[in-house]
Amino acid sequence: MQEPPSNESNLPGTPNRSEDVGEPTWEEIRPWAEFCCWTALVMAPIINWVNGPAVSQDQFVVRTGLIVLAACGGIGLRFYALLRR
C-alpha cells in the first residue's frame, strides 16, 4: 500500500528535497561560534564550582587553556563582526 503524498513540501520556508541546500557559509557559522565561546566562558566558573579545584597540574593547564581560548575566540569573533559592519 502506498502512502498519500504529504503537503509538508508545500509549506512556506520548507526547502524541497530536490533542492541542494549546500554547505553553511562562514557568515552563518560565525555567530554560533561566538555564542559557543561566550557560553564556555560563562560556564567555566560554574563547572569549576561543581567539580572543585584542579587536582593536578595537567587539569589546571587544560582548564586555564580552555578559558583563554574561549575568551580569545569570543573577543576575536566580536571584533571581526564589528569590523564587518
N, C-alpha and C positions, 0 to 999 in steps of 0.2 A: 504494500500500500504506500502510495506517495503522500507526503505531507503537503498541504496547500502552501503556496508561497506567502512569506510574511511581508508586511509593509514596513519593516524596520529600515530597509534601504531607502525608502521614500521620505523619511523624516528629515527635516532641515538640519544641516550641520553634520549629518552622518555620511561619511565617505563611502562611496560604492566599493564593493570588494574588488572590482576590476581596476580601480584607480591605484596607481603606485604612489603611496604616501611619501616615500623617500626617507632619507636619514635626517635626524634632527640637526638643526644648524647650531652654530656657536651662540647666536643671539637667543635661541630657545633654551639652551643649556645653562648659560651664564647666570641667570637669576636663581636657578635651582642650586647651582654650585655655591653661589654666595650664601644662599639660605642655609645650606648644609654646613658651611664654615661657621656662620654665626651660631647655629644651633649647637654644634660641637663645642664652641667656646662657652656658651651659656651652660651647657650640661656638665662641663668639666668639674666645677666645684661641687655640684650635686653628686656626681659619681664618686668624687674623692671623699665626700662626707659619708656616702653609703658604704664604700669599700674600705675606708680608713686610709691612713697614711701608707706611703710606699714602704714595702718591707725589704726591698733590695735596691741596689744602685741601678740595675737594669730597668726595673719597674719605674723608678723615678725618671730615668732618662727617656723612656718611652712616653710616659705621661707628659713630661715637660715638652718633648718634641711634638707631640700631638697638639698641645695648646699653642705652641709657637707657630706651627704650620697652619692651624685653623685661623689664628689671628692674622698672620701674613696673607693668607688666602682671602679672608674676608675684607681686609683693608685694600688689598691689591685689586680685587674684583670691584669694590665700591669706587675706587679711583678710576678704574677703567670705564665704569658706567658713567661717571661724571665727565670724563673726557669725551665720551662718545656723544654726549648731549649737544 
